[in-house]
């Protein structure tokens, strides 16, 4: 974010009553935390994408060769 953008944000928030400033600050903290979580998820996913693709190909091959079995969801999730 450019210095001009930060200055503009500060001016906009500073023009609000104190109570609203606190609400905006809390909202921005949560919003930024969400953005950071999303960035971490995307970085993690991009690092494991090739391994996930390889696992999917292996699973398809095993299924085609009859080496797989239907999952008993009731056994694992109930």
C-alpha distances in whole Angstrom, upper triangle without the diagonal:
4,7,8,6,7,10,11,11,13,15,16,16,18,21,22,25,24,25,23,20,21,21,18,17,19,18,14,16,18,15,13,16,17,14,15,19,18,16,19,22,21,21,24,26,25,27,30,30,33,35,34,36,38,40,40,42,44,45,46,48,50,50,52,54,55,53,51,52,51,49,51,48,50,51,47,46,48
4,5,5,6,9,10,11,13,14,16,17,18,20,22,25,25,27,24,21,23,23,20,19,22,20,17,18,21,18,16,20,21,18,19,22,22,20,23,25,24,24,28,29,28,30,33,33,36,38,38,39,42,43,43,45,47,48,49,51,53,53,55,57,58,57,55,56,55,53,55,52,54,55,51,50,52
4,5,5,6,9,10,11,12,14,15,16,18,21,24,23,25,23,20,22,23,19,18,21,21,17,19,22,20,18,21,23,20,21,24,24,23,25,28,27,27,30,32,31,33,36,36,39,41,41,42,45,46,46,48,50,51,52,54,56,57,58,60,61,60,58,59,58,56,57,54,56,57,54,52,54
4,5,5,6,9,10,10,12,14,15,17,19,22,23,25,22,19,22,23,19,19,22,21,18,20,23,20,19,22,24,21,22,26,26,24,27,30,29,29,32,34,33,35,38,38,41,43,43,44,46,48,48,50,52,53,53,56,58,58,59,62,63,61,59,60,59,57,58,55,58,59,55,53,56
4,5,5,6,9,10,11,12,14,16,17,21,21,23,20,17,20,20,16,16,19,18,15,17,19,17,16,19,20,18,19,23,22,22,25,27,26,27,30,31,30,32,35,35,38,40,40,41,44,45,45,47,49,50,51,53,55,55,57,59,60,58,56,57,56,53,55,52,54,55,52,50,52
4,5,5,6,9,10,11,12,14,16,19,19,20,18,15,17,18,14,13,17,16,13,15,18,16,14,18,19,17,18,22,22,21,24,26,26,26,29,31,31,32,35,36,39,40,40,42,44,45,45,48,50,50,51,54,55,55,57,60,60,59,56,57,56,53,55,52,54,54,51,49,51
4,5,5,6,9,10,10,12,15,18,18,20,18,15,18,19,15,15,19,18,15,17,20,19,18,21,23,21,22,26,26,25,28,30,30,30,33,35,34,36,39,39,42,44,44,45,48,49,49,51,54,54,55,58,59,59,61,63,64,62,60,61,59,57,58,55,57,58,54,52,55
4,5,5,6,9,10,11,13,17,17,19,17,14,17,18,14,15,18,17,15,18,20,18,18,21,22,21,22,26,26,25,28,30,30,31,34,35,35,37,39,39,42,44,44,45,48,49,49,51,53,53,54,57,58,58,60,63,63,62,60,60,58,56,58,54,56,57,54,52,54
4,5,5,6,8,10,11,15,15,17,14,11,14,14,11,11,14,13,11,14,16,15,14,18,19,18,20,23,23,23,25,28,27,28,31,32,33,35,37,37,41,42,41,43,46,46,46,49,51,51,52,55,56,56,58,61,61,60,57,57,56,53,54,51,53,54,51,48,50
4,6,5,6,9,10,13,13,15,13,10,13,14,11,11,14,14,12,14,17,16,16,19,21,20,21,24,25,25,27,30,30,31,33,35,35,37,39,40,43,44,44,46,49,49,49,52,54,54,55,58,59,59,61,63,63,62,59,60,58,56,57,53,55,56,52,50,52
4,6,5,6,9,12,13,16,13,11,14,16,13,13,17,17,15,18,20,19,19,22,24,23,25,28,28,28,31,33,33,34,36,38,38,40,42,43,46,48,47,48,51,52,52,54,57,56,57,60,61,61,63,66,66,65,62,63,61,58,59,56,58,59,55,53,55
4,6,5,7,11,12,14,11,10,13,13,10,12,15,15,13,16,19,17,18,21,22,22,24,26,27,27,30,31,32,33,35,37,37,39,41,42,45,46,45,47,50,50,50,53,55,55,56,59,60,59,61,64,64,63,60,61,59,56,57,54,55,56,53,51,52
4,5,5,9,9,11,8,6,9,10,7,9,12,12,11,14,16,16,16,19,21,21,22,25,26,26,28,30,31,32,34,36,36,38,41,41,44,46,45,46,49,50,49,52,54,54,55,58,59,59,61,63,63,62,59,59,57,55,55,52,53,55,51,49,50
4,5,8,8,11,10,7,10,12,10,11,15,15,14,17,19,19,19,22,24,24,25,28,29,29,31,33,34,35,37,39,40,41,44,44,48,49,48,50,53,53,53,56,58,57,58,61,62,62,64,67,67,65,63,63,61,58,59,55,57,58,54,52,53
4,7,9,11,10,9,12,13,12,13,17,17,16,19,21,21,22,25,26,26,28,30,31,31,34,36,36,37,40,41,42,44,46,46,50,51,50,52,55,55,55,57,59,59,60,63,64,64,66,68,68,67,64,64,62,60,60,57,58,59,56,53,55
4,6,8,6,6,10,10,9,11,14,14,15,17,19,19,21,23,24,25,27,29,30,31,33,34,35,37,39,40,41,43,45,45,49,50,49,51,54,53,53,56,58,57,59,62,62,62,64,67,67,65,62,62,60,57,58,54,55,57,54,51,52
4,6,5,6,9,10,11,12,15,15,16,18,20,21,22,24,26,27,28,30,31,33,35,36,37,39,41,42,43,45,47,47,51,52,50,53,56,55,55,58,60,59,60,64,64,64,66,69,68,67,64,63,61,58,58,55,56,57,54,51,52
4,5,5,6,9,10,11,13,14,15,17,19,20,21,23,24,26,27,29,30,31,33,35,36,37,39,41,42,44,45,46,50,50,49,52,54,54,54,57,59,58,59,63,63,63,65,68,67,66,63,62,60,57,57,54,54,56,52,50,51
4,5,5,7,9,10,11,13,14,16,17,18,20,21,23,25,26,27,29,31,32,33,35,37,38,39,41,43,44,45,49,49,48,50,53,52,52,55,57,56,58,61,61,61,63,66,65,63,60,60,57,54,54,51,51,53,50,47,48
4,5,5,6,8,10,10,12,14,15,16,18,20,21,22,24,26,27,28,30,31,33,34,36,37,39,41,42,43,46,47,46,48,51,50,50,53,55,54,55,59,59,58,61,63,63,62,58,58,56,53,53,49,50,52,49,46,47
4,5,5,6,9,10,10,12,14,15,16,18,20,21,22,24,26,27,28,30,31,33,34,36,37,39,41,41,45,46,45,47,50,49,49,52,54,53,55,58,58,58,61,63,63,61,58,58,56,53,53,50,51,52,49,46,47
4,5,5,6,9,10,11,12,14,15,17,18,20,21,23,24,26,27,29,30,32,33,35,36,38,39,40,44,44,43,46,48,48,48,51,53,52,53,56,57,57,59,61,61,59,56,56,54,51,51,48,48,49,46,44,45
4,5,5,6,9,10,11,12,14,15,17,18,20,21,23,24,26,27,29,30,32,33,35,36,38,38,42,43,41,44,47,46,46,49,51,50,51,54,55,54,57,59,59,57,54,54,51,48,49,45,46,47,44,41,42
4,5,5,6,9,10,10,12,14,15,16,18,20,21,22,24,26,27,28,30,31,33,35,36,37,40,41,40,42,45,45,44,48,49,48,50,53,54,53,56,58,58,56,53,53,51,48,49,45,46,48,44,42,43
4,5,5,6,9,10,10,12,14,15,16,18,20,21,22,24,26,27,28,30,31,33,35,36,39,40,39,41,44,44,44,47,48,48,49,52,53,53,55,58,57,56,53,53,51,48,48,45,46,47,44,41,43
4,5,5,6,9,10,11,12,14,15,17,18,20,21,23,24,26,27,29,30,32,33,34,38,38,37,40,42,42,42,45,46,46,47,50,51,50,53,55,55,53,50,50,48,45,45,42,43,44,41,38,39
4,5,5,6,9,10,11,12,14,15,17,18,20,21,23,24,26,27,29,30,32,32,36,37,35,38,40,40,40,43,45,44,45,48,49,48,51,53,53,51,48,48,46,43,44,40,41,43,39,37,38
4,5,5,6,8,10,10,12,14,15,16,18,20,21,22,24,25,27,29,30,31,35,35,34,36,39,39,39,42,44,43,45,48,48,48,51,53,53,51,48,49,47,44,45,41,43,44,40,38,40
4,5,5,6,9,10,11,12,14,15,17,18,20,21,22,24,26,27,29,30,33,34,33,35,38,38,38,41,43,42,44,47,47,47,50,52,52,50,47,47,45,43,43,40,41,42,39,36,38
4,6,5,6,9,10,10,12,14,15,16,18,20,21,22,24,26,27,28,32,32,31,33,36,35,35,39,40,39,41,44,44,44,47,49,49,47,44,44,42,39,40,36,38,39,35,33,35
4,5,5,6,9,10,11,12,14,15,17,18,20,21,23,25,26,27,30,31,30,32,35,34,34,37,39,38,40,43,43,43,46,48,48,46,44,44,42,39,40,37,38,39,36,34,36
4,5,5,6,9,10,10,12,14,15,16,18,20,21,23,25,25,29,30,29,31,34,34,34,37,39,38,40,43,43,43,46,48,48,46,44,44,42,40,41,38,40,40,37,35,37
4,5,5,6,9,10,11,12,14,15,16,18,20,21,23,24,27,28,27,30,32,32,32,35,37,36,38,41,41,41,44,46,46,44,41,42,40,37,38,35,37,37,34,32,34
4,5,5,6,9,10,10,12,14,15,16,18,20,21,22,26,26,25,27,30,30,30,33,34,34,35,38,39,39,41,43,43,42,39,39,37,35,36,33,34,35,32,30,32
4,5,5,6,9,10,11,12,14,15,16,18,20,21,24,25,24,26,29,29,29,32,34,34,35,38,39,39,41,43,43,42,39,40,38,36,37,34,36,37,34,32,34
4,5,5,6,9,10,11,12,14,15,17,19,20,23,24,23,26,28,28,29,32,33,33,35,37,38,38,41,43,43,41,39,39,38,36,37,34,36,37,33,32,34
4,5,5,6,9,10,11,12,14,15,17,18,21,22,21,23,26,26,26,29,30,30,32,35,35,35,38,40,40,38,36,36,35,32,33,31,33,33,29,28,30
4,5,5,6,9,10,10,12,14,15,16,20,20,19,21,24,24,24,27,29,29,30,33,34,34,36,38,39,37,34,35,34,31,33,30,32,33,30,28,31
4,5,5,6,9,10,11,12,14,15,18,20,19,21,24,24,25,27,29,29,31,33,34,35,37,39,39,38,35,36,35,33,35,32,35,35,32,30,34
4,5,5,6,8,10,11,13,14,17,18,17,20,22,22,23,26,27,27,29,32,32,33,35,37,38,36,34,35,34,31,33,31,33,33,29,28,32
4,5,5,6,9,10,11,12,15,16,15,17,20,20,20,23,24,24,26,29,29,30,32,34,35,33,30,31,30,28,30,27,30,30,26,25,29
4,5,5,6,9,10,10,14,15,14,16,19,19,19,22,24,24,26,28,29,30,32,34,34,33,31,32,31,29,31,29,32,32,29,28,31
4,5,5,6,9,10,13,14,14,16,18,19,20,22,24,25,26,28,29,31,32,34,35,33,31,33,32,31,33,31,34,34,30,29,33
4,6,5,7,9,12,12,12,15,16,17,18,20,22,22,24,26,27,28,30,32,32,30,28,30,29,27,30,28,31,30,27,26,30
4,5,5,6,9,10,9,12,14,14,15,18,19,19,21,23,24,25,27,29,30,28,26,28,27,25,28,26,29,29,25,25,29
4,6,5,8,10,10,11,14,15,16,18,19,20,22,24,25,26,28,30,31,29,28,29,29,28,31,29,32,32,29,28,32
4,6,7,8,10,12,13,14,16,18,19,20,22,23,25,26,28,29,31,28,27,29,29,28,31,29,32,32,28,29,32
4,6,5,6,9,10,11,12,14,15,16,19,20,21,23,24,26,27,25,23,25,26,24,27,26,29,28,25,25,29
4,5,5,6,9,10,11,12,14,15,17,19,20,21,23,24,26,24,23,25,25,24,27,26,29,29,26,26,30
4,5,5,6,9,10,11,12,14,15,17,18,20,21,23,24,23,22,24,25,24,28,27,31,30,27,28,32
4,5,5,6,9,10,10,12,14,15,16,18,20,21,22,20,19,22,23,22,25,25,28,27,24,25,29
4,5,5,6,9,10,10,12,14,15,16,18,20,21,19,18,20,20,19,22,22,25,25,22,23,26
4,5,5,6,9,10,11,12,14,15,17,19,20,19,18,20,21,20,24,23,27,27,24,25,29
4,5,5,6,9,10,11,12,14,15,17,18,17,16,19,20,20,24,24,28,27,24,26,29
4,5,5,6,9,10,10,12,14,15,16,14,13,16,17,17,20,20,24,23,21,22,26
4,5,5,6,9,10,11,12,14,15,14,13,15,16,16,19,19,23,23,21,22,25
4,5,5,6,9,10,11,12,14,13,13,16,17,18,22,22,26,26,24,25,29
4,5,5,6,9,10,11,12,11,11,14,16,17,20,21,25,24,22,24,28
4,5,5,6,9,10,10,9,8,11,12,13,17,18,21,21,19,21,24
4,5,5,6,9,10,10,9,12,13,15,18,19,23,23,22,23,26
4,5,5,6,9,9,9,13,15,17,20,22,25,25,24,26,29
4,5,5,6,5,6,10,12,14,18,20,23,22,21,23,26
4,5,5,6,5,8,10,12,16,18,21,21,20,22,25
4,5,8,8,11,13,16,19,21,25,24,24,26,29
4,6,8,11,14,17,20,22,25,25,24,27,29
4,6,8,11,14,17,20,22,22,22,24,27
4,7,10,13,16,18,21,20,20,23,25
4,7,9,12,15,18,17,16,19,22
4,6,9,12,15,14,14,17,19
4,6,9,12,12,12,14,16
4,6,9,9,9,11,13
4,6,5,7,9,10
4,5,5,6,7
4,6,5,5
4,6,6
4,6
4
